[in-house]
Amino acid sequence: MPDASTPAVRYLAPAQVAELLGVQVDEVVELVMQGRLRGARIGAPPAWRVEEASITDYLAEQAEDARRRALWRQANAASFPELWGPPVRLGE
């Protein structure tokens, strides 16, 4: 008898995931093969299925990457030499 405290894992077809993420089905399969989405080939004949919870994890990872890139761009913008004035040349 399954343990009632653990929720059942729900799987989606790559086409459903592609629609949710706004990408092509081939990209979803590639994300599974890269390990960025959790999935497996299930059934007979085997067909790709993606664990629904992994979509949330993937989107959180994408949001964190975007946040870090934004911080990096801010740090680079703050280090432009124009903010410090003209370069000082020693020995001239």
N, C-alpha and C positions, 0 to 999 in steps of 0.2 A: 504494500500500500504506500503511495507517495506521501512524503512529508508535507503536511498542509502549510507549514511555516515558510517553505521556500516557493516563491512564485514560479509558475511554469515559464520556460523560455519560449518566446514567440519568435518565429522566423518569418522573414518577408522575402518575396521574390526580388531578384535584382532590378526588374522593371519598376517595382514599387519604390525601391530605395532610390533608383535613378530619378524618379519623378519627385520624390521628397527633397533630394539634394540638388536637383536641376542639372544633372549631368547625364551622360550616355551610359547605357547598360554595360558596355565594355569597360568604362571607367570604374564602375562599381565592382566588377569582377577583379579588376586590377588592384583596387583598394583592399579587397579581401586577400588576394595573393600576396600583397605587401605586408599584410598583418595590421593595417590601419582600421579595417572593419573585421569583426569576427563573423566567420561564416563557414559553411561546409557544403559539400555535395551530398544531398540527401535524396532518398527514394530510388525507384527503379523505373525507368532509367535515371541515373543520378542527375540532379539539377542543382544549381547553386541556390543556396538560401543564406540570408544574412540575419544575424541575431539583432533583433530590434533595439535592444539596449545599447549595442555598440554604435548605433547611429548617434545617440546622445553623447556618448564618449567622444566620437569623432568630431562632432560639432563643437564640443567644449575644447578639444585640442586645437581646432581651427581658430576659435575665438582667442585662445591664449597665444597662438602664433601671431595673430593679427595685432594683439595688444603689445607683444614684445617688439614687433616690427615698428609700430607707432612710437614706442619709447625710444627705439634705436634712431629713428628719423629725427625725433625731438633732440636727442643728444647730439647727433651730427649737426643739426641746424644751430645748436647753441655753441658749437665749437668753430664756427666760421671765423676766419681771421678778421673780417670786417668788424666784428664785435669788440675786438681788442685794440683796434687801431692799426696803423701801418707797422710792418715788421721792423724790428730793431736790428740793425747790422752792426756787429761789434768790429772795431778796428778801422772804421772809416772816418 
